[in-house]
Amino acid sequence: MLYSPPELAEELHIPAYTVREWMKKGLPHRRDAAHHVWINGREVAAWVEAARHARPRQPLQPNEAFCVRCHRPVKLTNPTRMPRGKHLVLSGTCPECGTSIHRGVRHG
């Protein structure tokens, strides 16, 4: 079945801007002669499934955390462990950009 972006957003119970972002990231869609955008529902399902499995997750090393500014795991500078309620937090700074980074860790 073909959907317009607002129809697809309503069908999936997601915001319309999410569909537009997916289109920028490669969601298959077509334009008709009047330049209306149409999206095939089966192609959406296949694209979402492929995108879900595209990046294999890699476990972080003991003194690593994910830097949201650098978009990658980095080794923390000056790491410290701090209890936060029932959780233990590893905090430090990114050696590349200097951003403060926090990561939950297991007790022990």
C-alpha positions as CSV (number, residue, x, y, z in Angstrom):
1,M,0.0,0.0,0.0
2,L,1.2,3.5,-0.8
3,Y,1.2,6.2,1.9
4,S,1.8,9.9,2.0
5,P,4.3,11.0,4.7
6,P,1.5,12.2,7.1
7,E,-0.5,9.0,6.5
8,L,2.5,6.9,7.3
9,A,3.2,8.9,10.4
10,E,-0.3,8.4,11.6
11,E,-0.3,4.7,10.8
12,L,3.0,4.1,12.7
13,H,2.0,6.5,15.5
14,I,5.1,8.6,15.1
15,P,5.7,12.3,14.5
16,A,5.6,13.4,10.8
17,Y,9.1,14.9,11.2
18,T,10.4,11.4,11.9
19,V,9.2,10.2,8.5
20,R,10.9,13.3,6.9
21,E,14.1,12.5,8.7
22,W,13.9,8.9,7.5
23,M,13.5,10.1,4.0
24,K,16.7,12.2,4.3
25,K,18.5,9.1,5.6
26,G,17.4,6.9,2.6
27,L,13.8,5.7,3.2
28,P,12.6,4.6,-0.2
29,H,10.0,7.0,-1.6
30,R,8.7,8.2,-5.0
31,R,7.3,11.4,-6.4
32,D,4.4,11.4,-8.8
33,A,3.9,13.8,-11.7
34,A,2.4,16.4,-9.4
35,H,5.5,16.0,-7.1
36,H,3.5,14.3,-4.3
37,V,5.6,11.9,-2.2
38,W,4.5,8.3,-1.9
39,I,6.0,5.6,0.3
40,N,5.4,1.9,-0.1
41,G,4.5,0.3,3.3
42,R,6.4,-3.0,2.5
43,E,9.6,-1.0,1.6
44,V,9.3,0.9,4.9
45,A,9.2,-2.3,6.9
46,A,12.2,-3.7,5.0
47,W,14.2,-0.4,5.4
48,V,13.5,-0.1,9.1
49,E,14.5,-3.7,9.7
50,A,17.7,-3.2,7.7
51,A,18.5,0.0,9.5
52,R,17.9,-1.7,12.9
53,H,20.6,-4.3,12.1
54,A,23.0,-2.1,10.2
55,R,25.2,-1.1,13.1
56,P,26.4,-3.9,15.2
57,R,26.8,-2.8,18.7
58,Q,30.2,-3.0,20.2
59,P,30.7,-3.3,24.0
60,L,32.5,-0.5,25.7
61,Q,35.8,-1.2,27.4
62,P,36.0,-0.6,31.2
63,N,37.2,3.1,30.9
64,E,35.3,4.0,27.8
65,A,32.1,5.9,27.2
66,F,30.2,7.1,24.1
67,C,30.9,10.8,23.2
68,V,27.7,12.3,21.7
69,R,29.7,15.2,20.2
70,C,32.4,12.9,18.5
71,H,29.8,10.2,17.7
72,R,32.0,7.3,18.9
73,P,33.3,5.5,21.9
74,V,36.4,7.2,23.5
75,K,38.7,6.4,26.4
76,L,37.8,8.7,29.3
77,T,40.3,11.2,30.7
78,N,40.4,11.4,34.5
79,P,37.6,8.8,35.0
80,T,35.9,8.7,38.4
81,R,33.2,6.4,39.8
82,M,30.4,8.0,41.7
83,P,27.3,6.4,43.3
84,R,24.1,8.0,42.1
85,G,21.2,6.5,44.1
86,K,21.1,2.8,43.3
87,H,23.4,3.2,40.3
88,L,27.2,3.7,39.9
89,V,28.2,6.3,37.3
90,L,31.6,6.5,35.5
91,S,32.3,10.2,34.7
92,G,35.2,11.8,32.8
93,T,36.0,13.9,29.8
94,C,36.5,13.2,26.1
95,P,40.1,13.4,25.1
96,E,39.1,14.7,21.7
97,C,36.6,17.5,22.4
98,G,36.7,17.9,26.2
99,T,33.0,17.2,26.7
100,S,31.9,15.8,30.0
101,I,30.8,12.2,29.6
102,H,28.9,9.9,31.9
103,R,28.2,6.2,31.7
104,G,26.4,3.8,34.0
105,V,28.5,0.9,35.2
106,R,28.0,-2.3,37.2
107,H,28.9,-2.3,40.9
108,G,32.0,-4.1,41.7
